[in-house]
Amino acid sequence: MDRRALAALVVALTCATAAAHADQLVLGVGGIGMWHHSAGSGTAAVLNADYRMTWRLPYVSPLVGGLITSDADAYARAGLYHDFALSPRLTLTPHFSIGAYHHGSGQDLGAGLEFQTGLDLTYDMRSYRIGIGAVHISNNGYGSRNPGTEALMLLLDIPSVR
C-alpha cells in the first residue's frame, strides 16, 4: 500500500468514526526511533492523532488513530484504552492497538502488521488535558524481522464538542 493510500485510509477511518462517536481527540508530537536503530535509520519526528470513543465495552473503550513520521513511515491502527484517574486532575491511560504499517525511508519494522502498546499521563486543564505519552510498536515476531521502535510525545487531549 503506498503512502497516499494509507494516509487516505487513516483520514477516512478516523473522520467517519469520530463524527459518530468521538469523545476525545488526542494529538501528539515528538520523536520516534530514539532507542532502537536499524542500519540507515535514526530518530525522526512523529505526528500522532487518536480518536477515543465515548461508548464503553467492559473496562475498556475503543480508539482509532494513526501516525506519520518525518521519514514518511505511517501507521494506521484500531485498539482499546482505559483512563485511570490518579487524582481529580491526573489521568493515566494505557492503550493497545493493532494496525497497518507503511515503511517509508525510516526504520523498517519488518512487517505490514504491527502492534502498539502505550501509556499516557495527562493533566486536566479544565477544558483540555496536556501530558506525555510513550508507545512501543512491534510486530511481536509476526514478520521475518522484529526490531520494534519507541516514540515519546507531548500530548494535547481535546474533548469533543457535542
C-alpha positions, 0 to 999 in steps of 0.5 A: 500500500503506498503512502497516499493510500494509507494516509487516505485510509487513516483520514477516512477511518478516523473522520467517519468514526469520530463524527459518530462517536468521538469523545476525545481527540488526542494529538501528539508530537515528538520523536520516534526511533530514539532507542532502537536503530536499524542500519540507515535509520535514526530518530525522526519526528512523529505526528500522532492523532487518536480518536477515543470513543465515548461508548464503553465495552467492559473496562475498556473503550475503543480508539482509532488513530494513526501516525506519520513520521518525518521519514514518511513511515505511517501507521494506521491502527484500531485498539482499546484504552482505559483512563485511570484517574490518579487524582481529580486532575491526573489521568493515566491511560494505557492503550493497545492497538493493532494496525497497518504499517507503511515503511517509508525511508525510516526504520523498517519494522519488518512487517505490514502488521504491527502492534502498539502498546502505550501509556499516557499521563495527562493533566486536566486543564479544565477544558483540555488535558496536556501530558506525555505519552510513550508507545512501543510498536512491534510486530511481536515476531509476526514478520521475518524481522522484529526490531520494534521502535519507541516514540515519546510525545507531548500530548494535547487531549481535546474533548469533543464538542457535542 
